[in-house]
Amino acid sequence: MTDQYDIVVVGGGPAGYPTAIRAAQLGFKTACIDVWLNKDNTPAFGGTCLNAGCIPSKALLESSELWHRVHHETAAHGIGVGDIKLDLAKMQARKTAVSRSLTGGIKTLFQANKVTGLEGFGKLLGNGQVEFTPHKGDKQILSAKHIVIATGSSPVNLKIAPFDDQNIVDSWGALDFTEVPKTLGIIGAGVIGVELGSVWSRLGAKTVILEALPTFLPMVDAAIAKEALRTFTKQGLDIRLGAKVISAKNTGKAVDVEYEVNGEKKTETFDKLIVAVGRRPNTDGLNAREIGVAFDERGFVKVDANYKTNVPGIYAVGDVIGGAMLAHKAIEEGVALAEQLHGEHTQVNYNAVPSVIYTMPEVAWTGLSEEQAKAKGYEVKVGTAPFAANGRAKAMEQAGGTIKIIADAKTDRVLGIHMIGPYVSELVAEAVLGLEFAATVEDYALTMHGHPSLAETFHEAILSVDGRAIHAVNKVRK
């Protein structure tokens, strides 16, 4: 017997479940299949983000930040503390509880929106059919006019440092340590590497991050990246650039890592090693290639501007199609696709995608960096403002960081905003909104901001583009 649907979504992560919910809201009979199993074999929607990525990592980042602040900041507030003890098991239990509360919430949303949630594995059969194999029970054949591939991505496994789920782990395993390692090595100084390094460094691990590239955070504006490197180094992260790992061997009790810097080979021993060098699309067992779906040379599903694959009736969104591998980008693609299938003309503006590193201070950006803008031929004008001049930041004892604005000198249009500072993960939303509406420096400058607020630093940075900053020293540079 075949179950008939309008839309079947294969994958229940940030790309999949929003696609299914929005499709159901628009009147489509929709099913969403997700294969995720937690370590205790409980199924859960939400994909990597909710189960082993965005949410659990942010829970640990929040807990470890509190631990750090109690030890290093409360005294400045006149708050003395006694003997502080770390209960890592409880911290980990809280992390899991936060994650489970959100994954459970997806089932509630499915019920409210009349989405059929199916826990198990989806395999494309062609001709508008999907084979569903539940974790428990018999296989079913689902038929649909539209099939959406939203299977997400997984950590890249390096041949020179293969995961053993003991001492050499991926970003998922790094969230489940049962004790704080005395020494921790991390391959990769990207967003994931720096965030995980911050967690365990704050809790006491001597942390070394090995990055093969000669530059730190190359996707971030160079001035902001330089400030971030200086800040993280001061906090205790040992970030070694141009360090190319040759091999990593688990000796049973530790990991010996051989790497090369400037032609010189070195060896370092760590209790644990985290490999955080990127992510690969999840397509194994999907049967997509076999039914003719085209892939690019890196293994991502090829789609057009409307997320159509080369096979009629099959679409793909999220990490599996490449681009910025971010949960919020995946969500927007899924929603856009559902609305397009309904006949609407929704599009995702890839020039206004926010990115955030949830360290302390945070790093966030959207749009072009100064270097990227110049490479594209723009004549730029730049403004900056420090959080050191912000009253709210000083009151919070978090007055480090800078906001930088990059604008087109000819049209006054803002091209990019890059920032490091307290809660810039929230401030970047204003930046994205402006880019979405093609805001000029003048548009932003005319926008009133509450006082005292962290957002005032954003306003000061905008004003400084034209030498108009009131509470920060103007450094006009065109």
Secondary structure, 3 states (H helix, E strand, C coil): CEEEEEEEEECCCCCHHHHHHHHHHCCCCEEEEECCECCCCCECCCHHHHHHCHHHHHHHHHHHHHHHHHHHCHHHHCCCCCCCCCCHHHHHHHHHHHHHHHHHHHHHHHHHHCCEEEEEEEEEEECCEEEEEECCCCCEEEEEEEEEECCCEEECCECCECCCCCCEECCCHHHCCCCCCCEEEEECCCHHHHHHHHHHHHCCCEEEEEECCCCCCCCCCHHHHHHHHHHHHHHCCEEEECEEEEEEEECCCCEEEEEEECCEEEEEEECEEEECCCEEECCCCCCCCCCCCCECCCCCECCCCCCECCCCCEEECHHHHCCCCCHHHHHHHHHHHHHHHCCCCCCCCCCCCCEEECCCCEEEEEECCHHHHHHCCCCEEEEEEEHHHCHHHHHCCCCCCEEEEEEECCCCEEEEEEEEECCHHHHHHHHHHHHHCCCEHHHHHCCCCCCCCCHHHHHHHHHHCCCCCCCCCCCCEC
